């Protein structure tokens, strides 16, 4: 197998001052990429800021013989996202890879979840993905090449008590990604999502210590490297990853059952009578666009 390299490529990693982002930045640099290390230097809840986190990672990359530039903007604003991409263009003349990794948490069950806690988590995760991805895609389109990674979460895919804001943001990224896959297919831009579980500030107080020790961020970096590589041709996919385990997950649609024909009235009792067939996931398949979904139903109605 050929070695995966990123020579002459420029990678932007948001939230790269520690944890997963730092491991990505170091691995990209090790494999020849020029890296923009973005980190606001805030606390886990998004408060405060410091240049120290990003600077230390940049220094580490440079001491190892790599090339890197620091950026301290917040992903939560349009201007911040534009500045992050501008850092890549000004320092290295390109933006080939983007890893949307920056994140914060404000955990509470819904009755205790304030509007401010809802808004700030969506601003960093979901709006943050928009703020950085939009200018990055503009740069990628000019070169007819790009790789974008979204950091979703099992919390969004499957749910977790006390994290409604985080879950909404992380699942929102999937819808965002699915649309961008269609909009950017002709530009050789591949967009994928990971749902990682790793030792970090976010999981330190949640995971049992023996498990926490095994979930090193370095276990997530390999799939990020692969999805970011020129060799990867997959797009629009979601991958679970933790502790050396990797699997694909997907939103799927089952074949269901055609009760009506679009003209006759369907009753609640008809739904009740066909409930087992409606809720079954037998022969479920992935759907590539809403048009495919409409086309499937239209074909049934035409019979």
N, C-alpha and C positions, 0 to 999 in steps of 0.2 A: 504494500500500500504506500502511496506517495505521502511524504510528510506534508502536513497542513501548515502553510506559511502565509504571512500577511505582509511580505515585503512590498513596499511602495503603496501600501494601503494605510488609510487613516481611520482609526477607531475612536468613537466618542463613547465614553461610559459615564452615565450619570450616577451620582451617589457612590463614587469610586474611592472614597477616603477610607473605607473600612469594609470588613465582611466580604460579601459576594462581589461587590463592585471592585474592591481592591484586588481580589483574586483574578478577576477578568482582566483588569488593566495590566497586571504583572504578566499574565500569560500572553496577552496580545503582544506586549513589548518583547517578551522572550521569543516570540515567533516572528518578529521583524516589523510589527506595525508601529506606526507613530500614533501615540495615544493622547487624547484629551481627557484628563482626569478632572471630572466635575464633582465638586462637593461643597455644599453650603457650610458644612461644619457645624450643623445644628444638633441639638439633643434628639433623642428618639421621638419625642412628641413634636418636633419641628421648631422648637424654640431656640433662640440664640444663633450665633454664626461664628465661624473661625476659619482662617486660611490654613491652619495648621494641618488638618487632615489631608487635604489635596496636596499640599506642598511636600509632605513626608513621602507620599506615594510617588510623586514626580521625582523627588531626590533619589528614591530607591531605584527607580527605572533608569535614571541617568547614570548612577553609580555602576549599574550592571552593563552599561554601554548602550542603552536604548535611548529613544527620543520621546519626550513627553512634554505637554504643556498643561498648566493648571488653569482651572476656571472655577470661580466661586459663586456663580449666579444660582438663584433659586429656579427650579424647573416650574414653579407654580405660577409664573407670570409669562405673558407672551414675550416681553422684552428679555426676560431671563433665558427663555428657550432660543431666541434669536442670537443672543450673545454667546451661548454655548456653541452653537454651530459656527458663528463668526470666529470664535477662537480657533476652531479647526481650520477654517479657510485661511485665516490670517497667518497662523503658525506653520501650516503644512500644505496649504493650497488645495485641500480636498476634504470630503467627508464621505467615506465609503461604507462605514459600518456604524450603526447606532445601537447601543444596548440601553434601553429604558429601564434603569434599575433603582433610581432614587425612590425612597419611600419613608413614610412615618406611620405611627399608629396612635390612635386615641380611642381606646377600647372601653365600651360601656354597653350594657344591655339597652335596648331601645328606649324604655321609659326614662333612663338616665342620660341618654345621648343628646347633647345639646346641638343646636343648629350650627354653632361655631365648630364643634368637633366633627360634625358631618361634612361641613363645607371645606375645612382645611385638609381632610384626608382625601376627598375627591379632587381638590385643587392640586395636590402633590402627585397623586397616582394617575388619575384619569385625565384631568386637564393638563397635567405635567407631560403626559405622553403626547397629547396634542401639541403642546407648546414647543417641544423639541423635535418631534417627528415631522411636523409641517415644514420648517425650514430645511431640515436634513433631507427630506425627499426632494425638495427643489434642487438642492445641490447634486443629489444622486441622479436625477433625471437628466441633467446636463451631460453626465458621463455615461448614461445608459447602463448604470450599474449601481447596485446597493444591496445591503443586508441589514435588516432591522429586527431586533429582538425585543419583545414585550415581556415584562415580568408580571405574569398573572399569579394566581395562587390557588391552592386547594381550598382555601377559605372562600374564594369566589365561586369555584366550580362546585363545591360540595357543602359549603356553609360551616360556620363555627359560632358557638355561643359568644355573644358580646362583641361581635365584629361586623355589625350590619353595614357600617360606613365603608370599612375596608373591603368587605365582600362585594358590595355594589361597585366600587371602583375597579376591583380586579376582574369582575365579570364584564364590566363595561368595556375594558380593554379588548376583550375577545370580539365584541361586536365592531369596535373601532378597527381592529386588525382585519376582520373579514371583509369589510368594505374597502380598505386600502389595498388588499390583495387584488381585488378586481380592478381598482383604479390604476394600479401600477404594474400590472402583468407585462405590458408591452415594453417596459423600460428595463427589463432584466433586474428587477428589484424583488427580492424574496423577503417576506415578512413572516415570522413565526413567533410563538409564545412558549414560555416555559412556566411551569408551576413548581418552583423549587421549595424544598424544605431543608434548611441548613442552619448550623450554629451561627447565631448573629445576635445583635442587641435585641431584635424583635422576638427571638425564641428563647433567650437565655432564662427567662423566668417561667417559661411554659413547659419546656422539655425536661424530662428526668435527666440528671447529670450523666449517667452512663450512656444514654442515647445522644445527648448533646455532644459528648466527646467524639462520637463516631460520625456525626453529620457535619463534616468539615466543608467549608465553602469550596475547597479545591475539588470536591466531587462534582460540583455543578459546572465548573469552568469547561470541562471537556465538551459537553453538549453545546455550550454557548460557542465554543471555538468552531465546532463542526457546522452549526447552523449559520455562522458568520463567514464561512469559507466560500471561495469561488467554486469548490467542488459540489457544494450543496445545491440541489435544485428543488428541494421541497419548499412549499410556501403555504401559508394559511393553516399550519398545524399547531397543536398544543401538546407539550410533552411534560409529564410528571418527572421529577428527578430528585433523588435524595440518597445519600449514603452509598452511592455506587449503583443504585437501581434507577433504570430509565424506562419509561413506557409512554406510549401515545394515549391521549384521551381525546374525545371528540363529542360535539353536539350532534346527535343523530335523529333521524326521522324513521319511524316504523311504517310499514305498509298500511296499517289501519284497516278500516272497513268502510265501504261506500254504502251508506244507508239510504240516502236520497239520490235524486238525480239533478239537484239544483232548482227543481220546480215544485215538487211536492213538499208538503210540510213534514218536518221531522219533529217528533215529540220527545219530551224528557223520558217517557216510557220506552221509546225506541233506543235512546242512549242507554238506559238501564239494561235492556235486553241484550245489547251488543257490547256491554262494558268490558268483558274479558278480552274481546278482540281489539277494542279501542286502546286499552291500557297495555297490551302486549308489545314487547320489544322484539319479537321474532322477526328476523329478516330486516332489522334496522340498518339503514345506510346513512352515510354522510351526505349532506346536501351542499353543493358548491355555491349556490346563490339563491336568492328569493325567487328568481325567475325559474330555476329548476323545480322549486317547490310548487309554484303555480302550474308549471308545465305538467307535473305529475298528476295533480288534481284535475287539470283540464283534460288530460287523456282519459281519466276515469269517467268524467262527465260526458265525454263524446261517445262513449260506448253505448 
